[in-house]
Amino acid sequence: MSRFFDIVSKPARNLGTMNAPSTTPAALERRSRLIKLDSNENPFGPSPRVVDAMRAVLSAANFYPDDDCSQLRQGLATHHGVPVEQVLVTAGSTGMLSLLCQTLLAPGLNAVTSERSFIVYSMAVQAAGGRLVEAPMRAGEDSFDLDAILAAIDPNTRIVFLPNPNNPTGTMLDATVVGRFLAQVPGHVVVVLDEAYYEFALGFAALRRVAYPNSLEYLRQGASVVVLRTFSKAHGLAALRVGYGLGPAELLGYCARMRNTFSVSSVAQAAALEAISDSEHIQRVVENNILQSRVLAQGLSALGYRVVPTSANFLFCDLGEDAAAVAARLQDEGVAVRPLRSWGAPSCIRVMIGTPEQNHAFLQAARTIAGSGSRGSQATPAITSAV
Ligand SMILES: Cc1ncc(COP(=O)(O)O)c(C=O)c1O
């Protein structure tokens, strides 16, 4: 077929090539002017305290970072009340996902998740040579079917991914169902409790008087779980690429051996260490998220769209029509949202909950499109990125 097809590894061959520039400088420039509600980031950015902490280490950029992230690891261990050996810091929580896949999977082995879950699982599993099995969701609902996930586990399964809340649906599994599920998972399977939106989920759970799982308690009780957390969302540090896993010391030890050397920069380590204790910033971000989730949900419902109650920092919204076309029209109006065809939901979008001003602008744009009666016509295709 081509010069290298026969000599690259099977996972690389299956994933295909992807090194052409995905965008142009002009498109990037246009994108920088959009109100970005398409990647579940933090609209407020990092806190001033964290920015100061980053500044303080910039002039030492000539030195390699501490490969072990010792101070940050210790800080996280203290913060969570776990031994330091149960903490592994990685380049974003997707870094931890890849390490888990490389450590636990190989050709012939598989990982299980639900359909319509976080899209990076599939890439990480395939890159490790494994196969991702997607169990069906609950019929007619937007939530996971944990019995279907259990039924999909076989002797070759090594990982189950449970994003909680899930991206892109924003739905949350409560403590009772997760506890019941974990009790039934066979011993040869590691359950990855992906809690990228933990801070937002806690806020919504308290409001609704439901119990968000205490995942660290499962770990303390010896369950085969790895809890993923990130500084990309509530802490506003997505560009720095820093996240971590909390899991059994032995398993994390194997994962640590597979890590790329110096993969977490010193700037990221300093920022994350400061961010752990910056509860004021988190509180402000979470409060805005709760208040603004109502504003957005009401605005979208008033336009006749179906909005799924969220436990995260974004809304899953069924427009009942071609969402890619509507997203392209929104982009023409200056707002980026995520159309969800790749998740098997061609009539749905995912929209991040932004600042009051951003949400106002988004709703104005949505009303303009709804009012024009020509949703989707003649629009330029939306510029999108991977997640
Ligand atoms: C469910 C889920 N897990 C993990 C991540 C990745 O976060 P990070 O930036 O830490 O790699 C995301 C980001 O969108 C996510 O939605």
The ligand as an ORCA input file, in Angstrom:
! r2SCAN-3c Opt
* xyz 0 1
  C     -14.311     12.266     31.082
  C     -13.000     12.950     30.851
  N     -11.899     12.403     31.340
  C     -10.693     12.969     31.170
  C     -10.568     14.153     30.469
  C      -9.187     14.650     30.139
  O      -8.678     15.583     30.882
  P      -7.133     15.961     30.899
  O      -7.092     17.344     30.385
  O      -6.759     15.828     32.320
  O      -6.347     15.006     30.047
  C     -11.688     14.780     29.936
  C     -11.556     16.030     29.161
  O     -12.384     16.499     28.467
  C     -12.943     14.156     30.130
  O     -14.049     14.696     29.621
*
